[in-house]
Amino acid sequence: MIEVKNIKKTYLTGDVATYALRGVSFKIEDGEFVAIMGPSGSGKSTLMHILGALDTPTSGTYELDGHDVSRLSDDELADIRRGRIGFVFQSFNLLPRATVIRNVTLPLVYAGIPEGERLERAKAALKSAGRTSSPVARSSAWP
């Protein structure tokens, strides 16, 4: 479960304050699917960075399964990002010098999946995504 209460995020540039989030509150129960939508500049990316434990709010609380994310250590945050939170980006965000298969297997390396299993999982994922050409091509060739 995700629960955010009165999340605010303010960016300061010199004497100028930019209010990216102004008291956002909501609760997402396990198994729910949620879309975060709004016009450009409305704080969607800022909110996603906070939910992804990549940034912290200026004020307010963010709880993940009853744990206050602001009280977690860097290692605990890394564990959450590695095992509990995933993003689907608008752009591919692939490593341009790595092969497609290397890009797909990289998260599995961090998850401690054995090499042979990583390769099989990556091939299956690419096949399910309709990838038919060689997975050893450079990622600039994707899709």
HELIX and SHEET records of a PDB file:
HELIX    1   1 LYS A   44  LEU A   51  1                                   8    
HELIX    2   2 VAL A   69  ARG A   71  5                                   3    
HELIX    3   3 ASP A   74  GLY A   83  1                                  10    
HELIX    4   4 VAL A  100  TYR A  110  1                                  11    
HELIX    5   5 GLU A  115  SER A  128  1                                  14    
HELIX    6   6 SER A  139  ALA A  141  5                                   3    
SHEET    1   A 4 VAL A  16  ILE A  28  0                                        
SHEET    2   A 4 ILE A   2  THR A  13 -1                                        
SHEET    3   A 4 SER A  59  LEU A  64 -1                                        
SHEET    4   A 4 HIS A  67  ASP A  68 -1                                        
END                                                                             
